[in-house]
């Protein structure tokens, strides 16, 4: 399978919500806020097959030292085919010279992120104030 990975792709609400809902992410319940967050991200990466959005990720950054990767989703029909890896590689290339590259990995994604170079951040513990029950 061939996928088109883009760092400059525009996305529309309908196609974004389809992926978030397919992955059961609660952000889909707040479409206006989700779309505003994605449009105001420092970077957005997408994966498409035959024009269909099958993957999406974003980065929040100060633009110089630190980048945080809050979302990386692949439609369940296209998971385990290397789509997420290609999107993360594009992001890591863009931010290759940054001092810190940060993310919080769900339990089932820890091994995936370790295979592309992420490690637990010393003795840190992820913490949040969160108004939801899941991502």
N, C-alpha and C positions, 0 to 999 in steps of 0.2 A: 504494500500500500504506500502511496505517496501522499504526504501532507504538506501543505503550504504554511510555513511559520512566518509570522509578520510582527514587527515591532511598531508598525504605524497604521494598523488596520482600524477602521471605524467599526463599532458594533452598535446594533440596535437593541432596544429593550426586549423585544420578543425572543430573539435568538439567545440573549444572555439569560433570560429567565428560564428558558428551556433547559439549559445546562445546569443552572443552580437547582432547579426543581428535580431534575433527574438524579442529582447527587444528594438531594434532601437537605440542602443548605437553607437555614432559616432566613438568610438575607433576601431570599426570593419573596418573602412576605412584606418587604419594604422596597418595592421597585424604584421609587423616586430616589430614595437615599442610596440604594445600591448603584444606580446609574450615575448619580452625581459623584459618588466615591470613585467609580471606575474612570469617569471622564476627568476627574481632578487628580488622578494618580500621576506619579512622576513618569511611569512607563506602563504600557499595556502590551502584552504579548498574546497573540491569538494563533490558533491552529485551525485550518480549514481543509476539508476534503470536498472536492467538486463544488466549492463555494459555500458549503455548509459549515457553520461554526461548530467545531467538535472539541475545542479546548480554549482556555482563557486563563491568564494570570496577570497580576499587577504588582507594581513596586511603589513604595512610598519612600522618599529619600530627601535628605538635605541637599543633595546634588553634588556633594564633595567627598564626604567621609563614610557615611552610613546609609545603608539601604535595607529596607525591611520588605519581605515578600509575604503579604497577608493572604493572598488567594492564588491557588493553582488548581484548576478543575479540568477534568477531561470527562466528556460524556461517557457514561458506563459502557455504551456499545463500542467505544474505542479505547478503553483502558487496557493496559498491559501490552500495548503495541509500540511503545516508545514515544508517544505523543508528548506526555509530560516531560520526559527527559529532554526532548528537542526544545520545548519551550523554556525549560530551566537553563539549558545550555545557552540559549539566546540571551536570557537575562544575565547570566553570569558573565558572558562575554561583554555585554554593555557596561557592567559594573566591575570589570576585572581589576581595576586599580583602586577600588574603594577599600578602606581600612576594615570595615565591618560589613558583613552580609548576614542578615538575621532572618530567622523565621521560627514559627512555632509549629511543630509537626504533630498531627494527630497520631495516635498510637500505631495505626495500620500503615502510616506513611513514613515512619522513622527509618526503616530499612532502605526505602527508596532514596531518601535524602542522604543517607550515609553513603550510598553507592556513588553519589555525585560530589562528595567531598564535605558535606556538613557533619559536624560533630557536636556533642553536647557542650554547651558553653561553660566550661569549668565547673564550679560548684553552684551554678545559678539554678533557680527554680522559676518556671514560667508562672506569672501572676497576672490577674486581670480583675477589673470590675466590669461585669458583663451583664447586659440586660436580656439575655437569651438562655435557652436551655441546651443549645448546640450551635455549631458554627453558623 
